[in-house]
């Protein structure tokens, strides 16, 4: 019985050593240092306004691409709806939009705030964002943006 346990321990150690024990797997709740910068991605100035940017909704598709939406302050001080798309390592996906970012302004015709609150990607790869846009009367209108 003791030989069998020793054999099992040796076999387990061999499996661990041959499958890459040098690759560190973070514990649950620990930042994944292989993602972004030390486990964190920060973006700013998507709409060009040197102001605040916020992400409110996130979606990860079957290819591991990460979509984030909300808003970015533009040069006029208004909020523009933004979609950021990242690769699974946290780098911006340069094949999407303008170097990984899509910005939309003035959906309801008010030349004011546009904000995305929720994002979804369907099985055909179409991207849906819901939120609001301020119209010319200053009222907020519900908006659905759809991108290919």
C-alpha positions, 0 to 999 in steps of 0.5 A, spaced: 500 500 500 505 504 501 509 503 495 502 504 491 501 511 494 509 513 493 508 511 486 501 515 485 505 521 488 511 520 484 506 520 478 503 526 480 509 530 481 511 528 474 505 530 471 506 537 474 513 538 472 511 536 465 505 540 464 509 547 466 509 548 473 513 554 472 507 557 469 503 561 475 496 560 475 493 566 479 489 564 485 481 566 485 480 573 487 488 575 485 489 580 479 491 576 473 498 579 471 498 577 464 492 581 462 493 589 461 498 592 465 498 588 472 491 585 471 488 592 469 486 596 463 485 603 463 483 608 457 482 615 457 480 620 452 476 616 447 472 622 444 478 627 444 476 631 450 481 630 455 476 629 460 472 623 463 471 616 460 467 611 463 465 604 462 459 601 464 457 595 461 462 589 459 461 583 454 466 577 452 464 574 445 466 567 444 473 569 441 475 572 447 474 579 445 472 584 450 467 589 449 466 595 454 461 601 453 459 607 456 461 614 454 467 619 454 467 627 454 469 630 447 472 637 446 465 640 447 464 638 454 459 633 452 459 625 453 459 621 446 457 614 446 464 609 446 465 602 445 472 599 446 474 592 444 480 589 447 483 582 445 483 577 451 490 580 453 487 587 455 490 590 449 486 594 444 483 590 438 486 595 432 482 591 427 475 594 430 473 601 429 479 607 430 484 603 433 480 599 437 475 604 439 468 607 436 465 613 438 458 616 436 455 623 437 448 626 436 444 620 435 438 624 437 440 630 433 441 634 439 448 635 439 449 634 446 450 627 450 450 620 448 451 615 453 451 607 452 449 603 458 449 596 455 452 592 450 451 585 447 454 581 441 449 576 437 451 570 434 452 574 427 457 578 430 453 584 430 454 589 436 448 592 440 448 598 445 443 601 448 443 608 452 440 615 451 442 621 446 439 628 448 435 631 443 434 638 440 429 640 446 434 637 451 430 631 452 433 624 453 431 619 448 432 612 448 437 609 443 439 602 440 446 603 436 447 597 432 454 595 429 457 590 424 
